Amino acid sequence: MNRKIKGFTLIELIVVIVIIVVLASVAIPIFETSVQREKEIELRRALRTIRQAIDEYKKFVEEHNIKLDKDRYDYPKTLDDLVKGIEYRDKNNKLRIKKFLRKIPKDPMTNSFDWGLRSYQDKRNSTSWGGENVWDVYTKSEKKALDGTYYKDW
């Protein structure tokens, strides 16, 4: 009697499991790297957005001769000033508000809206904010980027 039994043998099942494990062990690091790369792109975009808003604020204050405290050097006092905007009078002497950001971007590395701040009077690598103005921003993450640099140095 020659009966054919349908199904997998134990060896076939083990080979398939080994192949799946090998593929998963290759795919997981690639996935993790792509997630980190996406976060880095988001961080660059957020930093660029905030820094452009700070530059636009300074340029606007200088162009419209808006008087601020001399310690501010025409920079915003806080990041919230970029969202609230600045009052000025237009050509028709009508009071207007110029806003520079809709909202403060989220820091993708720390998953918060709490950015590290530097004022114009602070040293370049300072990690404590003097509080006079906002001249620059950085992430508070202590992690290293894919290129080996620290995110906080971007």
C-alpha positions as CSV (number, residue, x, y, z in Angstrom):
1,M,0.0,0.0,0.0
2,N,1.5,3.2,-1.2
3,R,-0.2,6.1,0.7
4,K,0.9,9.7,0.1
5,I,0.7,11.7,3.3
6,K,0.4,15.4,2.6
7,G,2.1,18.0,4.8
8,F,5.5,19.3,5.7
9,T,8.4,17.3,7.2
10,L,10.1,18.5,10.3
11,I,13.2,19.4,8.3
12,E,11.2,21.5,5.8
13,L,9.6,23.3,8.8
14,I,13.0,24.0,10.4
15,V,14.5,25.3,7.2
16,V,11.5,27.7,6.7
17,I,11.8,29.0,10.3
18,V,15.6,29.6,9.9
19,I,15.0,31.5,6.7
20,I,12.4,33.7,8.4
21,V,14.7,34.4,11.3
22,V,17.6,35.3,9.0
23,L,15.4,37.7,7.0
24,A,14.0,39.3,10.2
25,S,17.5,39.7,11.7
26,V,18.5,41.6,8.5
27,A,15.3,43.7,8.3
28,I,15.1,44.9,11.9
29,P,18.3,47.0,11.8
30,I,17.4,48.4,8.4
31,F,14.0,49.4,9.8
32,E,15.5,51.0,12.9
33,T,18.0,53.0,10.8
34,S,15.2,54.2,8.5
35,V,13.2,55.3,11.6
36,Q,16.2,57.2,13.0
37,R,16.9,58.8,9.6
38,E,13.3,60.0,9.5
39,K,13.7,61.6,12.9
40,E,16.9,63.3,11.8
41,I,15.1,64.7,8.8
42,E,12.3,66.0,11.0
43,L,14.9,67.5,13.4
44,R,16.7,69.3,10.5
45,R,13.3,70.6,9.3
46,A,12.2,71.8,12.7
47,L,15.6,73.6,13.4
48,R,15.5,75.2,10.0
49,T,11.9,76.4,10.5
50,I,12.7,77.9,13.9
51,R,15.9,79.5,12.9
52,Q,14.3,81.0,9.8
53,A,11.6,82.5,12.0
54,I,14.2,84.0,14.3
55,D,16.0,85.5,11.4
56,E,12.8,86.9,9.9
57,Y,11.9,88.4,13.3
58,K,15.2,90.2,13.5
59,K,15.0,91.4,9.9
60,F,11.4,92.7,10.5
61,V,12.4,94.6,13.7
62,E,15.3,96.2,11.9
63,E,13.3,97.1,8.8
64,H,10.4,98.6,10.7
65,N,12.5,100.4,13.3
66,I,10.7,98.7,16.2
67,K,12.3,99.6,19.5
68,L,13.1,96.6,21.8
69,D,15.2,96.4,24.9
70,K,18.9,96.9,24.0
71,D,19.8,93.6,25.6
72,R,17.6,91.8,23.0
73,Y,19.7,92.9,20.0
74,D,16.4,92.7,18.0
75,Y,15.9,89.0,18.7
76,P,12.7,87.6,20.2
77,K,12.6,87.3,24.0
78,T,11.2,83.8,23.8
79,L,10.1,81.3,21.2
80,D,6.5,82.1,22.1
81,D,7.1,85.6,20.7
82,L,7.5,84.0,17.3
83,V,4.0,82.6,17.6
84,K,2.4,85.6,19.2
85,G,4.0,87.9,16.8
86,I,5.0,91.6,17.1
87,E,2.8,94.7,16.9
88,Y,3.7,97.3,14.4
89,R,2.1,100.2,12.5
90,D,1.7,99.8,8.7
91,K,2.0,102.6,6.1
92,N,-1.6,103.8,7.0
93,N,-0.7,104.0,10.6
94,K,-3.0,101.0,11.3
95,L,-1.9,98.6,14.1
96,R,-1.0,95.2,12.8
97,I,0.5,92.0,14.2
98,K,3.2,90.1,12.2
99,K,3.5,86.4,13.2
100,F,6.5,84.3,12.3
101,L,5.4,80.8,13.3
102,R,2.0,79.1,13.5
103,K,3.2,76.9,16.3
104,I,6.5,75.8,17.8
105,P,7.6,72.6,16.1
106,K,8.0,69.5,18.3
107,D,11.5,68.2,18.9
108,P,11.4,64.7,17.3
109,M,14.4,63.5,19.4
110,T,13.0,64.3,22.8
111,N,9.3,64.2,21.7
112,S,8.7,67.5,23.4
113,F,8.3,71.2,22.7
114,D,11.2,72.0,25.0
115,W,14.1,73.2,22.9
116,G,17.5,74.2,24.2
117,L,17.9,78.0,23.7
118,R,20.9,80.3,23.3
119,S,20.9,84.0,23.6
120,Y,23.1,86.4,21.6
121,Q,25.2,87.0,24.7
122,D,25.8,83.2,25.5
123,K,28.9,81.4,24.4
124,R,28.6,79.2,21.3
125,N,28.6,75.8,23.1
126,S,26.7,77.0,26.1
127,T,24.0,74.7,27.5
128,S,22.5,77.3,29.8
129,W,20.3,80.0,28.4
130,G,21.1,83.6,29.5
131,G,17.4,84.6,29.0
132,E,18.1,87.9,27.3
133,N,16.8,86.8,23.9
134,V,16.5,83.8,21.6
135,W,19.4,83.8,19.1
136,D,19.6,80.0,18.4
137,V,17.9,76.7,19.3
138,Y,19.1,73.2,19.6
139,T,17.7,69.8,20.7
140,K,18.3,68.7,24.2
141,S,18.9,65.1,23.1
142,E,22.2,63.6,24.2
143,K,22.1,60.9,21.5
144,K,24.4,60.5,18.5
145,A,23.3,60.8,14.9
146,L,23.9,58.3,12.2
147,D,26.9,60.4,11.1
148,G,28.5,60.2,14.6
149,T,27.8,63.8,15.6
150,Y,25.6,64.7,18.6
151,Y,22.2,66.0,17.8
152,K,22.6,68.9,20.2
153,D,25.5,70.2,18.1
154,W,23.3,70.5,14.9
